[in-house]
Amino acid sequence: MTVRFFHTSDWHLGQYFYHHSRQYEHEQFLAWLLQQIEARQPHALLIAGDVFDVINPASHAQKQLYQFLADAHQRAPHMQTLMIAGNHDSGYRIEQVEPLLEKYQAKAVGVIRRNAENQLDLNRLLIPIYNESQQVVAWCLALPFLRPAEITGLNEQSQNSQAAIAHIHQQLIALAKQTKTDDQALILMSHAHMQGGETSDSERPIIVGNEEALSTALFDDVIDYVALGHLHKPQKVQHPHIRYSGSPIPLSFSEINYKHQVVEVTIDPSKPDESRVQFEVLPIPRSIQLHKIADELTDVFNALKALPSGEIEQIDQRPYLDIEYHSSTPPPPNLRQQFEDALPPNRYRLVRIARKYLANENTLSSSDSISLEPPTPAKLFQQLWDKQGYSPDDDVLKDFISLVDEAEKSLEEQHGA
């Protein structure tokens, strides 16, 4: 039996980009995705984590998700939407609205739970996918972002997070093998950083200290497709069937050249190994452009004047602009105003200005940046240590990030209570 599904991830609904809402961009993406669902009628839509940008998303971000689920169910009543929590999500929050999700053929797996015997409840992580005739055509092994506090200390195989992650994969895949039939596909959906994955500067670090990213050796050959989330660049990881779909919109200027996409996957277990899994990339149109200009000051002004003109009335529909100018002298006090004056009026959003200091004619050294983006806890911690003249080593940074992780976990539990 054949199964067809869409693989997507890292929507980051509710994100603010240098204090500017991405709501319009997400609206455009979701409208496009609804068109693809209506036209192609997949059996399932997989959202591999980081559905929201923060653990306490704004009401408009939650409304975007739930309105999308209602609209998708109307266009493809048989389609299931399966989503997992990423490291940006509150797993408890996305599970809390289970009755609403059921109404729209949707299911969320946010946290790893334990049963009455204090063992991991694996059955709730193995989800059937049905076709139009309500036959089970595939099983999805749904693994949300695995927080150490949820998975370690259960037994001798889970004394640390790496061992616990390996143990969970082994146990869950063993259960899937017992459950599936030969004509049913196996899909594993996970939010994790895999070895060999290419990162951008917008991804919150989930690798602590010297702990390594996960190995694809975790995935048994019985798995037909691995749907990954966390890294924003669409990419394969060592094998064609192990993929990050990537984010639907660029979440930083380092992602300007990413080819954002949804992956349509078709699996026919009756076919030989080399042809049983087929992929089609569905390119996502970019609704708002990002421009980055990096050059000496005179050339920056020339580039600004050469940008396309024409007013855009709605500010949330204007392109973003990042300027990095190279100079050997301090900036004039009114430089930002000079940049604004050189731009076509009411056309762009100048969100970042950075200066790279020219040490000599051919060498770029230290840089001074004016960032309008709120710093992360890790960046603030680094800045405080720098001001004191210290450089935190891996152990100190590991301890700090662990404290932040535990604080976030405590907040999630409070909201889940």
Protein Blocks (a to p, Z undefined) as FASTA:
>chain_A
ZZdddddehklgoiaeehiafklmmmmmmmmmmmmmmmnopabdcdeejkbfbfbdcfkl
mmmmmmmmmmmmmmmmmbccdddddfkbcfklmmmmmmmmmmnopacdfbdcddfkopac
fklmpccdddfkopafbdcdddddddfklmgokbmmlmbfklmmmmmmmmmmmmmmmmpc
fkbccddddddddehiacdfkbccfbehjbccddfklpcfklmbdcdehiacdcdehiak
lccebjabdfbfklmmpccddddddddfkbcfklmpccdddddddfbdcddddddfklmm
mmmmmpcedidfblklcccdddddddfbdcdfklmmmmmmmpcghkbccfbdcddddfbl
mlccddddddfbdcdfklmmmmmmmmnopacdfklmmmmmmmmmmmmmmmmmmmmZZ
